[in-house]
Amino acid sequence: MALMFDLPAADAIYHQQCNINFRTGKSIPKSYQTVNCDKAALRSPGRPEQKEQKDAFEKMDGEFHNLVPYNVPVWAQHLQNIPTCFVKLSNLNTPVHKWNIPGLPDDVQLFIKRDDLTGAELSGNKVRALQILFAEALEEGATHVVTGGGPQSGHCRAVSLICRSLGLKPHIVIDRVEKKEDLVAMGNILLYRMAGSQIYVTPLESYTSLKRRIGRMQHFISDAYKEKCYCIPSGGATGKAVYAFITLFEELLQQGLHERFDDIVLTVGTGGTSLGVAVANSLTGS
């Protein structure tokens, strides 16, 4: 009884003697033990076993960040340079919603393809092409990726974030900037830095000149780090990336493109989206 007045000592002696663990059933005093009881029955209701946890996680994770075979639409199978796979970074297909904006004529209906719902962080439809390009980077064993664009390039932002999700090192060549000190950490530039991108700057250049400079940076980075670097041109405009928008057109066909709509309106930067849609539109006889 005297020990009861020294609570820390009493507690230490109790745990030294008992070491109770009711979840595992180990070292429980005999008076508390369950005789001939199945350990599975002692589990708390709803608490999954390790295998159940693993299976649930894998089901939730699905194919994300894994290489998946690319299936070109039947009507485009005669084309060349078809990608063999892509890395899953998005949730497709995205819906088409009616868009009610003021000033439309009474006989005009406007709909919008919701590629802001791809599920890829801050990238919109850019993730479609990058799924193909990053698959090529992973297949080649690259550990670095270099691309370029303007100070507030959405493409560069998407590349920076996807690199980090795949464990790659991003390198960004920023056009129209004389000195790094001129970069203000706001907007996409802030996101480049938050993703840990290595930033390089270059004065105003033409698209062709910037493309060559990014290509030279690929060799520079490979030599400097002694590791493979993959080059993505500004805007991700490559022959293989066009297939992302050929697939987009197939997605639109499944959503009733030919039956429901008369025109497609696109914004144009480096032209990859418009090229893929134009080729697909021609191949499908519209």
C-alpha positions in Angstrom: 0.0 0.0 0.0 2.9 2.3 0.7 3.7 2.3 -3.0 0.4 3.9 -3.8 1.7 7.2 -2.5 4.6 7.1 -5.0 2.5 7.0 -8.2 5.4 7.0 -10.7 7.0 4.1 -8.9 3.7 2.2 -8.8 3.1 2.8 -12.4 6.7 1.6 -13.4 6.3 -1.6 -11.3 2.9 -2.3 -12.8 4.0 -2.0 -16.4 7.2 -3.9 -15.7 5.1 -6.8 -14.4 2.2 -6.6 -16.9 3.1 -4.8 -20.1 -0.5 -5.1 -21.2 -1.3 -4.9 -24.9 -4.9 -5.8 -25.5 -4.7 -5.5 -29.3 -1.8 -8.0 -29.8 -2.5 -10.2 -26.9 1.1 -10.2 -25.8 2.3 -10.2 -22.1 -1.2 -9.8 -20.7 -1.7 -11.0 -17.1 -3.5 -14.3 -16.9 -6.6 -12.9 -15.3 -7.1 -10.7 -18.4 -6.1 -13.2 -21.1 -8.7 -14.7 -23.4 -8.5 -18.5 -23.5 -8.4 -20.3 -26.9 -9.5 -17.1 -28.7 -8.8 -16.5 -32.3 -6.6 -13.4 -32.7 -8.6 -12.4 -35.8 -11.6 -12.1 -33.5 -9.7 -9.7 -31.2 -9.3 -7.2 -34.0 -11.2 -4.0 -33.6 -14.2 -3.9 -36.0 -13.3 -2.2 -39.3 -9.5 -2.3 -38.6 -8.0 -3.9 -41.7 -5.2 -6.4 -41.7 -1.9 -5.4 -43.4 -2.9 -7.2 -46.6 -6.3 -5.5 -46.7 -4.6 -2.2 -46.2 -2.2 -2.9 -49.1 -5.0 -4.1 -51.4 -7.1 -1.0 -50.6 -4.2 1.3 -51.2 -3.3 -0.3 -54.5 -7.0 -0.1 -55.6 -7.0 3.6 -54.7 -3.7 4.3 -56.4 -4.6 2.4 -59.5 -2.3 3.0 -62.4 -1.2 6.5 -61.4 2.5 7.2 -62.1 2.8 3.9 -63.9 3.5 3.2 -67.5 0.4 2.1 -69.4 0.2 0.9 -73.0 -1.0 3.6 -75.4 -3.8 2.5 -77.7 -4.1 4.7 -80.8 -7.7 5.1 -82.3 -8.4 2.7 -85.1 -8.8 5.5 -87.6 -5.2 6.7 -86.8 -3.4 3.4 -86.8 -1.8 4.0 -90.2 0.2 7.0 -88.9 3.8 6.9 -88.0 5.8 7.5 -84.8 3.0 6.3 -82.6 3.8 6.2 -78.9 4.1 2.8 -77.2 2.9 3.9 -73.8 2.1 6.8 -71.5 2.4 7.5 -67.8 -0.9 7.9 -66.1 -1.1 11.4 -64.6 -4.8 12.3 -65.0 -8.4 11.2 -64.8 -9.9 11.0 -68.3 -12.4 11.4 -69.9 -13.3 14.9 -68.9 -16.9 16.1 -69.3 -18.5 18.5 -71.7 -20.7 21.1 -70.0 -23.0 23.7 -71.3 -21.6 27.2 -70.9 -24.1 30.0 -70.5 -22.3 33.3 -71.1 -24.0 36.7 -71.8 -24.4 38.0 -75.3 -24.8 34.8 -77.2 -27.3 34.9 -80.1 -30.5 33.0 -79.4 -29.7 30.3 -82.0 -26.2 29.6 -80.6 -25.4 27.1 -77.9 -21.9 27.1 -76.3 -20.3 24.1 -74.6 -16.9 23.8 -72.9 -14.6 20.7 -72.6 -13.7 20.7 -68.9 -10.0 19.8 -69.0 -9.6 21.7 -65.8 -11.0 18.5 -64.3 -8.2 16.2 -65.4 -7.1 15.9 -61.7 -3.5 17.0 -62.5 -2.3 19.8 -60.3 -2.5 23.2 -62.1 -2.0 21.8 -65.6 -5.3 21.6 -67.5 -5.0 19.9 -70.9 -1.2 20.2 -70.8 -1.1 16.9 -68.9 -2.4 15.1 -72.0 0.8 15.6 -74.0 3.0 15.4 -70.9 1.7 11.9 -70.1 3.3 10.7 -73.4 6.5 12.8 -73.1 7.2 11.8 -69.5 6.7 8.1 -70.4 9.4 8.5 -73.0 11.7 10.1 -70.4 11.1 7.3 -67.9 11.7 4.7 -70.6 15.0 6.3 -71.5 16.1 6.3 -67.8 16.2 10.1 -67.5 16.6 11.6 -64.0 16.5 15.2 -65.2 14.0 17.0 -67.5 14.6 20.4 -69.1 12.1 22.6 -70.8 11.5 26.3 -71.3 9.0 29.1 -71.9 8.0 32.6 -70.7 8.2 33.7 -67.1 4.6 32.7 -66.4 4.5 29.6 -68.6 1.7 27.2 -67.6 3.7 24.5 -69.5 6.8 25.0 -67.4 4.7 25.0 -64.2 3.1 21.7 -65.2 6.5 20.1 -66.1 8.0 21.3 -62.7 5.2 19.7 -60.7 5.0 16.5 -62.7 8.8 16.1 -62.4 8.5 16.1 -58.6 5.6 13.7 -58.6 7.7 11.2 -60.6 11.0 11.8 -58.6 12.7 13.7 -61.5 14.7 16.9 -61.3 13.1 19.8 -63.2 15.2 22.5 -65.1 13.4 25.5 -66.5 14.8 27.9 -69.2 13.0 31.2 -68.8 12.8 33.4 -71.9 12.7 37.2 -72.0 14.7 37.7 -68.8 18.1 39.3 -68.6 19.1 38.4 -65.0 17.8 36.0 -62.4 17.5 38.9 -60.1 14.7 40.3 -62.3 12.5 37.3 -61.5 9.8 38.1 -58.9 8.7 35.1 -56.8 5.0 35.3 -57.7 2.6 33.4 -59.9 4.2 30.5 -61.8 7.7 31.6 -61.0 6.9 31.0 -57.3 5.6 27.5 -58.2 8.8 26.7 -60.3 10.8 27.5 -57.1 8.5 25.7 -54.8 9.0 22.6 -57.0 12.7 23.0 -56.6 13.3 23.7 -60.3 16.8 24.8 -61.4 16.1 28.0 -63.2 18.1 29.5 -66.2 17.3 32.8 -67.9 17.8 34.0 -71.5 17.0 37.3 -73.3 14.2 37.5 -75.8 14.5 34.8 -78.4 12.4 33.4 -81.3 10.6 30.1 -80.8 13.2 28.3 -83.0 16.1 29.9 -81.1 14.6 29.0 -77.7 14.1 25.4 -78.9 17.8 25.2 -79.8 18.9 26.7 -76.5 16.8 24.2 -74.6 18.4 21.4 -76.6 21.9 22.7 -75.7 20.9 22.8 -72.0 20.0 19.1 -72.2 23.6 18.3 -73.1 24.9 20.7 -70.5 22.8 19.2 -67.7 23.7 15.7 -68.7 27.5 16.5 -68.7 27.2 18.5 -65.4 25.3 15.9 -63.4 26.7 12.8 -65.2 23.1 11.7 -65.5 20.6 11.4 -68.4 18.5 14.5 -69.1 15.3 14.5 -71.2 14.4 17.5 -73.3 10.8 18.8 -73.7 10.5 21.6 -76.2 8.6 24.8 -75.2 4.9 23.9 -75.0 5.7 20.2 -75.4 5.3 20.5 -79.1 6.6 17.2 -80.5 5.4 14.7 -83.1 4.5 12.1 -80.4 2.8 14.7 -78.2 0.3 15.3 -81.1 -1.2 11.8 -80.4 -2.4 13.2 -77.1 -4.8 15.4 -79.0 -5.7 12.7 -81.5 -6.8 10.7 -78.5 -8.7 13.8 -77.2 -10.6 13.9 -80.5 -11.6 10.2 -80.1 -12.8 11.2 -76.6 -14.9 14.0 -78.2 -16.3 11.5 -80.7 -17.5 9.3 -77.9 -19.2 12.4 -76.4 -21.2 13.0 -79.6 -19.0 15.5 -81.3 -20.2 15.0 -84.9 -23.9 14.6 -83.8 -24.1 17.5 -81.4 -21.7 20.2 -82.5 -20.8 22.3 -85.6 -17.6 24.0 -84.7 -14.6 23.6 -82.4 -12.8 26.7 -80.9 -9.3 26.4 -79.6 -6.7 28.6 -78.1 -3.3 28.4 -79.8 0.2 28.7 -78.3 2.8 26.4 -79.8 0.1 24.7 -81.9 0.2 21.1 -80.5 -3.5 21.0 -79.6 -4.8 22.5 -82.8 -2.5 20.3 -84.9 -3.8 17.1 -83.3 -7.4 18.1 -83.5 -7.1 19.2 -87.1 -5.4 15.9 -88.1 -8.0 13.9 -86.3 -10.9 16.0 -87.7 -9.5 15.3 -91.2 -9.0 11.5 -90.6 -12.5 11.0 -89.3 -14.0 12.6 -92.4 -15.6 15.7 -90.9 
